[in-house]
Amino acid sequence: MKKIFLPLGLLALIAAPSAGLAKLVLDIPPILAGKPPVPCEDDTGCTSGKKCCSGSCYSDVTNFCYNDKVYAKSNGFECGGTYYPTGVGYCCGDQHYATTDGFCCEEQHRTSGVCCDGDYYADACPAPSGPTNLLNDTGIVTPTGGGQDADFGRDKTHPDDTDGWKGFSFTSINSTCVLDNVTGLAWEVKTTANTGSTYNWTGAKSYAEGFTGCNGSTTYTCRLPTVKELLGIVHFGKAAAPFIDPTFFPNTASATHLSGTEVANASSSPSTQVWGVDFFLGNTDNAISKESDGYRVRAVCVPKP
Amino acid sequence: MRLFVYCFLTVSFLIASPAFAGCDADLAKSTEHLTVNADGTVSDSKTKLMWKRCPEGYTYTSPNTCTAGATATYTWSVALTLPATFATYTDWRLPNVKELQSIVEEQCSAPAINVTAFPNTPSSKVWANSPSAASGYAWYVDFSTGTAVDALKTQSYGVRLVRDM
């Protein structure tokens, strides 16, 4: 249950005190321990897999030659065309900074504020307090290549499974409510007792608007999700139904769930049909009569202002 | 009703079909997050996605016209290989099924899209780059109704490219 809005700037500040000591050794190359160096004039004078640096052979698999000195690759990094062999400090916008000197956010050097999921804020990370309008990724991570779904998106860039499958990011609010950190929406978590209950549209609307399972320190306004919101929690990468993250959305029926979105049909106003999403396949359905019984419901909630 | 008439006249659907074609309400409200750019692209400030205004196989003519060429449908594997360069950008790609469904306009039917932003959109099926859990199938969105369904990859459907902003 990982929260994505960790104050990364704060972490940098916590890490900072140890840097003062390290800074002292910035220009002192680490001495390569072990056998005496094999002398050489150029790379051809070294055995296979080794290169020549300042008259001595070294392994370029693990080491690096810079300004005629040998450094361990694992220790250093390049910044703005210069190699920093001991790895002390950090690189931001091609400029090198001491570890104690602020942090890097949005590729700019900062001395105050915080970095939240890659975005800079002058004071504190915002808590997700309602819809972000961002889309969830699909959950598809194979096959890759050739511009298919798995080549792009949060499933690739944020593949951590502890907060939900791959690119999904959920935080449990309580046993009947989960927050989607990507979309900012709080969702009802079904129970074994209520997952089988079915409704027509009016009944479902009434159920969703009366849902109180997210309430705690924050009070939420709940309703039926739009068809887009409902499709947003479909996990298309699963091999079998129900097509939803099984950890954060247990007890999900592999059946059509109602949305609050009415079907365009101006010839009979108001519309007689509504949209739904079938978690048996993940498809949307726009041929659901408002009068028909037998559909599942899952409330979606946003914090009251 | 006034809003509906306004929208209907503006959009000028002339498709004679027993199925409803047109829009239920004032589309202006649902276009606030869409910015039509001069280069034939549309920026969506909500989803942070940029779309090509015309489907693949169509030619864009400023300011608001898409003209179909000889070929405008592709099998799924061919759809994945369409050129990624347009309007100074080189990272156009097929949208995934959720991205493609994000431009469905549920207030409209035949086509279920905002035709102010996406002119001359045919009421037909468009591929997503998402393979289905069913072997040999991939997801598409039918812009006649707006539904997201899967179909055999060997079917020939339309393509609308997207890129991350």
Interface residues (C-beta under 8 A of the other chain):
Chain A: N133 L134 L135 N136 D137 T138 I140 P143 G146 G147 Q148 D149 D151 F152 G153 V227 K228 L231 G232 V234 F236 K238 A239 A240 F243 T261 E262 V263 A264 N265 A266 S267 S269 S271 W275 L281 G282 N283 T284 D285 N286
Chain B: M1 F4 F8 F20 G22 C23 D24 H33 K46 T47 K48 L49 L80 T81 R93 L94 N96 V97 K98 E99 Q101 S102 V104 E106 Q107 C108 S109 A112 A128 N129 S130 P131 S132 A133 W139 T145 G146 T147 A148 V149 D150 D164
